[in-house]
Amino acid sequence: MNATLTIHLSHLTHNYHYLRSKIDPKVKMLAVVKALAYGSDATAIALHLEEIGADYLGVAYAAEGVQLRKAGVKIPILVLHPQPENFELCTQFNLEPSLYSKRVLEYFIEHIRNKKNVDFPVHLKFNSGLNRLGFHINDFDYLVKTITNSPLIIKGLFSHLAASEDLNEKDFTIQQIEKFDSFNQKLIEKTGISPILHQSNTSGILNFPEAHFDMVRTGIGLYGFGNDAKYDHNLKPIASLTATISQIHVVKTGESLGYNRGYKAQSTIKTATVTIGHADGIDRIYGHGKGYLIINDKKAYILGIVCMDMLMVDVTDIDCQEGEEAIVFNENYPAHELAEAVGTISYELITGIGPRVKRLIK
Ligand SMILES: *Cc1c(COP(=O)(O)O)cnc(C)c1O
């Protein structure tokens, strides 16, 4: 069998309810389904989340939202990082843009005025310290002036936490929350708007109840990762990635394995060639003994260089046959552990799973 990503919707439901249990019932939940729902299947995930009661969806770019609308998603969709050339798609498909700079705000107002001058819902983004996207506190007077009498409905005011998973940075996070809160209060008082306030990502939900405001935005938690061992056991990774052993070799002392002779046998070993490679998201960094697959409940370390379509693992001490399954990650062998073995995080491993990997919805 080719590499397959099996997606368990019942795990998604479990994670959704666990995260819900961490917020006040009045607080809305925006489910982040950007990047193919973190490498899984955006449409299947979004439709399921809508069915189980998510209030909002979030995508990074407008085209991702268009795909969801075409699949029949009805709930509001926030586009976190729109570009002016996407504004037509936003208005046409009813996607609420995040306006994060003077440039995009002015382009959007112009777009609406040129169109039909019908008020359109948007979310204004405030930079509380991540320094990635958002208006600065110094833009306050500009914002008051620009949004007053504009064809915009300020449906949301939001900000993003930089280090909510890192309790060594707790003071910094508290400062971000306070800055956001005071910005909101001032802007609401000055303009009379009544926006949905939102700042927390998954780790904000889990670690900072004071940052929940009116809505939270959760991505990684829905997919089963809590960014912390103390939360991981309450969440279930929704996806299992499996591949197949296509051939077994005996490699003798002094022989080499793979491209550029990346591995040289110091003793006679048994190796398995598996149907997944760097084109499928197992990058070369996983090679040279750093990464591993699970075969018959044992770690089989990746030897030498990861190829485009396959890789080779050490199965000297593992009882296995050609045609049997190799697990990359699943509920019991979570992606974050494999990712951490090569110095990265779950987010990078799961969002990198290539389009050739078959998605199987369960
Ligand atoms: C991706 C993203 C999220 C989701 O973050 P998680 O850590 O996956 O919960 C929330 N808000 C913004 C602005 C994002 O870009």
Ligand as a Chemical Component Dictionary entry (heavy atoms), coordinates in Angstrom:
data_LIG
# 
_chem_comp.id                   LIG 
_chem_comp.type                 NON-POLYMER 
_chem_comp.pdbx_formal_charge   0 
_chem_comp.three_letter_code    LIG 
# 
loop_
_chem_comp_atom.comp_id 
_chem_comp_atom.atom_id 
_chem_comp_atom.alt_atom_id 
_chem_comp_atom.type_symbol 
_chem_comp_atom.charge 
_chem_comp_atom.model_Cartn_x 
_chem_comp_atom.model_Cartn_y 
_chem_comp_atom.model_Cartn_z 
_chem_comp_atom.pdbx_ordinal 
LIG C1 C1 C 0 -2.386 29.329 13.141 1  
LIG C2 C2 C 0 -2.994 30.349 14.007 2  
LIG C3 C3 C 0 -3.778 29.975 15.125 3  
LIG C4 C4 C 0 -3.859 28.565 15.646 4  
LIG O1 O1 O 0 -2.774 28.304 16.500 5  
LIG P1 P1 P 0 -2.603 26.903 17.259 6  
LIG O2 O2 O 0 -1.351 27.051 18.039 7  
LIG O3 O3 O 0 -2.471 25.860 16.180 8  
LIG O4 O4 O 0 -3.813 26.700 18.079 9  
LIG C5 C5 C 0 -4.451 30.985 15.805 10 
LIG N1 N1 N 0 -4.360 32.278 15.413 11 
LIG C6 C6 C 0 -3.591 32.660 14.374 12 
LIG C7 C7 C 0 -3.509 34.103 14.038 13 
LIG C8 C8 C 0 -2.881 31.724 13.646 14 
LIG O5 O5 O 0 -2.097 32.119 12.628 15 
# 
loop_
_chem_comp_bond.comp_id 
_chem_comp_bond.atom_id_1 
_chem_comp_bond.atom_id_2 
_chem_comp_bond.value_order 
_chem_comp_bond.pdbx_ordinal 
LIG C1 C2 SING 1  
LIG C2 C3 SING 2  
LIG C2 C8 DOUB 3  
LIG C3 C4 SING 4  
LIG C3 C5 DOUB 5  
LIG C4 O1 SING 6  
LIG O1 P1 SING 7  
LIG P1 O2 DOUB 8  
LIG P1 O3 SING 9  
LIG P1 O4 SING 10 
LIG C5 N1 SING 11 
LIG N1 C6 DOUB 12 
LIG C6 C7 SING 13 
LIG C6 C8 SING 14 
LIG C8 O5 SING 15 
# 
